Amino acid sequence: MQYQSFIGLEVHIHLLTKTKVFCGCRSAFGDEPNTNICPVCMGYPGVLPSLNIESMRMGCMVAKSLNCHIPEKTWFERKQYFYPDMTKNYQISQFASPLGQEGYVDLEGVNGGQQIKKRVRIKECHLEEDAGKMIHSGTASLLDYNRAGVSLLEIVTEPDMETGEEAELFIQQLRRTVRYLGVCDGNMEEGSLRADANVSINLPGKGLGRKVEIKNLNSSRFVRLGLNYEIQRQGEFLDAGKTVVQETRLWNENRDQTEPMRTKENAQDYRYFPEPDIPVFAPDAEFLASVDKALVELPAPRMKRFISEYGLNSEQADLVCEEKAQADYFEEAVSEAGKRGMEKKSAALHIVNWLLSDIKHLLNRDGIAQAGIGNFKLTPARLASLVDLLSRGQVSGKNAKQTVEAALKEDRDPEVIIKEKGWELITDPALIAKAVQEVYAKEGAVFEDVRAAITAGNEKRSQTLTAFLVGKVLQATNGRADPKIAGEQIGELIKGSV
């Protein structure tokens, strides 16, 4: 039987503030356990929390990027619940008036072979404090409270998605957005971006079914796999005439299946009430202006602009815009090439080819990819100069690659290196003719094979052998001969005897 699926996500992101949201403790991943704590984040009696304004600013940046409305007033509540990782037995969160309300995200892309184009409504973005971390070891459970009180922004969607592929694309787009904004590193494996997924199925047109929640999905891939598994599991239940149990489940990545965690027949009453120690926050014009000033061009519109302005295809634009620093590097290199007289789209296509092949390989090889392209010694200006020399036929592709290696090793400009090492392209026909004759003297049998292939009408073999001879001429000139001129001269030499 065919069913309609309804998927909503609750995505939690750690904001990159230096200190926690309601106290001055350091906010950092990987520090020695229980070293970044104080009476406030540990919930000692009589302490007073104080709102980190940078947390609020970053939260509003995300909210505006998700097309949310920022209310005139927002405030915090106490969410009451007992759990070992929350020492004071309540969490300071937002409920009645979250800082971002009623937004949307337009999903657009290909995922899992599906062409996806859909608007997903954002119910809210609310700011809260994170809980500590429980570490289970054998029969013991350990607690690290360094994470308790860290600025946590929760983004809640409406149940507008229907497949795991759509949910995965949402997570990927959101991750790229918050990294562009510089408000979250998006490292799901470290827990700085994690998701809970709610999914139900029902007969088409019948509305929502019985909701099942999948908790703590720490990769976009697990979001996709977990949701698709759960949709299939619920469908099999309904086909068998069974009732889906409303419950919370966990994704078992070793078995590729969801497993029961706890049942949730009724909504939990968290007994929210306004946080008495934190005043209502009413963003003024100065605060809102600081939020607007901190916003940047987001990945999706930037990709579209790269396609229209620079002539990139959709795949190239997507790969270049994967990281903001890489997209900035690309645009700066194109600008530098323009200063040298190169036409914009021509320069962009040359640069993107280098960026997505040789440069990407070098970044990974030299361990720079993780640190970022901003640490790459081949600056945008240096890449532009190399691309310009290539386009004007002043250096061969082979020597251009050698120049890049030398530029990285010596931290010098490509033009200086090429001139110093004598790697300029030879375009003098007389000098190239001399090299062609030397190759002819050594590879006469190959010339005869080319002539035989042409006579027999075997175009593919004649082209392959001609390319071999051009390579020999380049080898004889240390890669400096203009391949086009060398090819023409070899062709004339062959034709003269065909």
N, C-alpha and C positions, 0 to 999 in steps of 0.2 A: 504494500500500500504506500502511496505517496504522502509525505508529511511536509509541513512547513516548519522551518527551524527559526528560532529566535535567539540571538546571541547578544549579550551585553557584557562589557568589560569594566573592571575596576582596576585602573593602573596606578601604581604608587611609584613616585620618583623622589629620590633624595635630592634636595636642592643643594647646590655647591656653595653654601655659606661657610664662612670660616668658623663660626660658632653655632651652637644649637639654637633652636627656635625660641626657647624661653629662659635660657641662662647663658653664661659666658664660657661654658666648657667648649673645648676644641672639638670640631666635627671632622673626623677623618677616619678612613677605612684602614684597617690593618695595624692599628696601634696595640700596644700591650693591653690585654684585657683589664677592664675596670680601672683604667688610669684617667679617662676623660669623664669624670663624674664629680658631682657636687651635691650639697643638700637640696638644691632646687630640682635637678633632674632625678634625684633619688626619692623625692617626695617627702622630705622630712617635715614634721609639723612646724607651722609658723613661718615657712618660707614664702617669698613672693616672686612669682614668675614675671618676667619682663619681655615683651614682644620684640623679637629681632626684626627691625624694619626691612632689612635686606631680604629676609624670607618672604615678607609680604610683597615686596617689589618683584622678586623673581616669580612668585606665584601669579601675580597679575600679568607679567609678561607672557607666561604660558597661557593664561586664560584669554588674553587678547589675541594671541596667535591661533587659538582655537575658536575665534569669533564669538567669544563669550561676552556677556554684559557684566560690567563691574558695578555693583550696587553702590548707592550713596553711603550706606552704612553696612558694616559687616562686624560680626562679633564671634566670640568663642564660647563653647559649651563644655561641660564635663560629661564625658561618656563613661558611664559606670560599668565596670566589669572586673572580675578577679581573674588574674592569670599570673604565674610566677615572673614573667618578663616585664610586668608593669607594677613597680613597687608600691605606688600609691593607690592602686586598685581603681584608678580612673585615668582616662586619657583626655588631655585638652585637645579638642577638635572643633569642627564647625558643623552645624546641622541646619539651623533655621535660616541662616543668611550666609551661604558660602561666598568666597571672594569672586568666583566666576560662575555665571549662570547662563543657561540656555544658548549654547554655542553649537557649532557643527564642524565637521571635517569632511572634505571631499576626497574619497579614496579614488585613485586612478593609477592603474598599472596592470602588469601581468604577474600572476603568482600561481604556481602549480599548474601552468598551462591555461589558467583562466584569465580572460580579459575582464578586469574589474573596473567598474565605474559606478560609484554609489556615494550618496551623502549619508553620513552617520551623525546623528544628533548627539551633542554633549549635554548631559543633564546638568552637571556641575563640576567645578574644581574647588576643592576645599583644602585648607591648610591644617595640619595637625602635627603632633609629635610622634615619632616612631617609638616602638617598644624596644626592649633589649633583645638579646639573642640567646636562645637556649641551645646548648650543645650536649647531645646525648652520647655518652660513652659507656658502653656495657650496661651495668646496673645503676650508674650514676648519671645525674643530669647537672650540667654546669651552666652558670649564667654569666654572661658578659653584658654589662650595662653601658658600655661605651656608646652603643647605638641609641639608647633610651634618650629621647628628647631631641634627636636629630630632626631637622626640618623635613617634613614629608608632605608632598602635594599629592592628593588623590584625585584622579580624573575619572569620572563616572559617565559612561555612555548610556544612551537608550538602547533597547534590544533591537537594533536595526540591522545587524549583520546576520547572515544566514549560513555561512560556511566557515570552516577553519581557515581557509585561504584568505577570506576577507579580514578575519580577525588578525591573522599574521601580518597582512599588509598594513592594517591600522597600527599595530605595535611598531612595525618598521618605520612607518612615516612619523609616528610620534617620537620615536627614539631619535630620528634624524633631526626633527624639529627642535627638541630640547638641547641637543648637542650644538646645533646652529646658534641657539640663543645663549649658549654657554652657561645654562642653569643646572645641567645634570650631565654626568659623563656617560650615562646610559649603559653602564656595565652590568648586564643582567646576571652574569655569573657571580658578581660581588653583592648582588641584592640592591643596587642603587636604582634599578628599574625592575619592577616585578608586577605580575598581573594575576588577578583572580577573574575567572570567567563564569558567567551565568548562562545556562543554555536550557531551552525547553523546546519540545516539538508538539505539533498538533495537526489535525486535519486542516487543509487550506481553508482560510476564511473563518476559522473558529477561534482565533486569538491565541494568547499565550497558553502553554501547557504547564505542567508541574515543573518548577524550576529546580535544576541541579547546579550546584556551585562547584567549580574545580579550583582549588586553592594553590597559591604559591607557585605559579608557573614561571620558571626563571629563564626561559628562552622563547623567542617568537616561534621557533620550530615546535616546541612542546605545546604552545598555545594551539597551533594548527592541528597537531596530532591528537591532542587531548580532546579537542572539540569534535573533530571528525569521528573519533572513536565513540564519544558519548552520544552523538547524534545517531550513529548506527546502533548502539546498545539500546537506546530508548526506543528506536523504531522496532527492534526485535521484540522488546517487551510488549509494545502496543499490538504488534501483529499476533502475538501469542495470547492476547486478551488480558494481559497483566496490567497492573497500575504502576506507573513510575513513582518511586519513593522520592519525596522532597528531602534532599540530603546534601551534605558537603562531601566531596570526594577529592582524592589526591591522584596525581599522575605518577604512575610507576614507569620510569623511563627504561628500566631493565626488562620489563614485561610488555611494554607498549600498550598499557591499559590503565583505566582509572580504577581506583579502589576506594571502598567506603571509609570515611573518616568519622563522621557523626551525622545523625539525623537532625533535621530542622523542621519539625511539623508546624511549629508556630514561630512567628518573628520574635526575636529576642528583644526584651525591653531593657534598653540601656539607661533608662531614667535620665535622659538629658536634662540639664538645667544650666542657665547662663553661668559662665565662669566669673565668679565675683571679684577676682583679683586682677582681671585684665579689662581695661576700659573698651568701650565700643570704638572701632576704628572707622573714621570717616575720611576717606582719601581726599586731600585738597588738590587744587589745581597744580601746585608745584610737584606733588607726588605723582599725579597722573602724567605730567609732562616728563618726569624722569623715567617713567615706564615707557612712554612712547619713544623717547630718545634712545633707549636701550634696545629697542626692537631692530631686527635686521630683515633683509629680504629672505624669505623662507624658501626651503628647498623646492617645493612644487612650482611656485611661480618662477623661480630662478631657472629651473629646468626648461620651462616653456620659453623663457627669454633666450636661453642659450640656443634652442632649436631655431627660433626665428631670427635672432640677431647674428649668430655665428654659423648657422648652417649645419649644426651637429644633428645626427639622427637621435632618436629617442633613447637608444641604448647608450650612446656616448654621453648624452646629457645626464642620464641617470648615474652613470659611473663617475663622471667628473664631479657631480653635485653630491656625491655620497658623504663627503666631509667638507665643511665650510672652508677650511684652510686650503684644501686642494682646489676648490672652485675659485677661491681668491687668487691662488697661484696661477691658474689658467688665465683668468682675466687680466692679471698684471702682465703675464708673458705676451698675450695678444696685444695689449696696449703698447708694450715696449717694441714689439715687431712693427706696429703701426708707425711708431716714431722713426723707424728705419725705412719707411716707404712701402711696406708690404700691405697688400689689400687685406682687409679685416678677415673675411671668410676664408681666404686662402691660408693666411697665417694661422687661423684657429684650427683648421683641419690638420695642418702640419703639426701644430703644438699638441693637439689632442692625441694624435697617433703616438708621439713620443711619450706623452704623459701616461697613457694607458698600456704601454708596452715596455719600452726600455727603462723609463724612469720608475715605473711601478716595480719592475724586477730589481732595480738597484736599491730602492727603498727597503724592500724585503730582505735582500741579500745583506745589506749593511746594517740591518736592525734599526733603521730610521723610521719605518712605517708607524711604529707604536708611538714614537716621540713626536711625529708630525713632520709634514713636508717643510715647515718653517725652518727646520734644522738642516735642510739639504743645501750643500755647498753650490749646487748648480742652481743659482738664483733665477727668477723669471727673466731678468735682463740677460743673463748668460744664455739661457735656452733660446731666447728671442734672437740673439746674435748668431747662434749656431744655425737656427732654422733659416735665417736670412741668408747666410753664406751658402747653405744647401740649395735654397731656391734660386740663387744667382749663379749656381754652378761653380762655386769657388772651392768646394770641398766635396769629396765623395762620401757616400753613405758609410762605407767602411771606416774611413778616417774620421768621420763625424763621431762614430761610436768610440773610437780610440781617444778622441778629443775629450769626450765626456768623462771617460775614466781618468784622463790626465787632469782635468779640471777638478775632479773630486779629490784626487790625491794631492795636487799641488795648490788647490784653492786659488786658481788664477782664471782669467778670462779666456774663452775659447779662441778668440781672434789672435791673442798673443801666443798661445800654445801652437796654433796651426802655422803661424808665420815662423816661429822659432824652430819648429821641427820639420819645416819644409813639406807640410802636408797639403799645400794649396793644389787644387785640381789643375792638371796639365790640359790645356785646350789648344796648344800649338799643334796643328795637323802634322807638321814635319817631324816633331819629336814623337808623336804617337805612331806615325808611319814607320819610324825606325824600330819601335817596339813590336809593331805588327810583323815586320819582316823577320825579326829575331824569332818570334813565335812560329812563323811560317817555316823557318829553317828547321826548327825542332819538332814541329807537329804537322809535317807535310802529309802524313797518312790521314790525319783527322780532316784536313782540308779536302782530301780526295773522298773521304767518306761523306762529307757534306755534299759535294758535287754529285755523288752517286745517289744520295737520298733525294736531292732536288730532281734529278733526272727520273727517278722512280716515282716521283710525286708524293714522297713520304715527308710531308711538311713538319710533322711533330718531331721526327728524328733530326731533320735539318736544323730546326730551331734549337733543340737540345745541344747539338754539337756546336752550333754557332755561339751559344751562351758559354759553353766550355772554353772556346777560344777567346772570347772577350775576357773571361776570368783569368786566362793565362796572360793576356796583355796587362790587365790590372796588377797581377802578381809581379810582372816584370817591371812595373813602374811604381811598386810599393803602394798600390792602390790609388795612385794619383791621376791616372789617365781618365779622361772624360769617356765614360762607357758608351755614350751615344756616338761620339766620333770614332771610337775604336770599332764599334759594331758596323758603322757605315763603311769604314776602310776594309774590314774583313769581308763584308758583303761584296764590295767592288772587286776584291782580289779573287773571290770565288767565282763571281760572274764572268770574269775575264777568261776563265778556262772551262766554263760549263758548255 
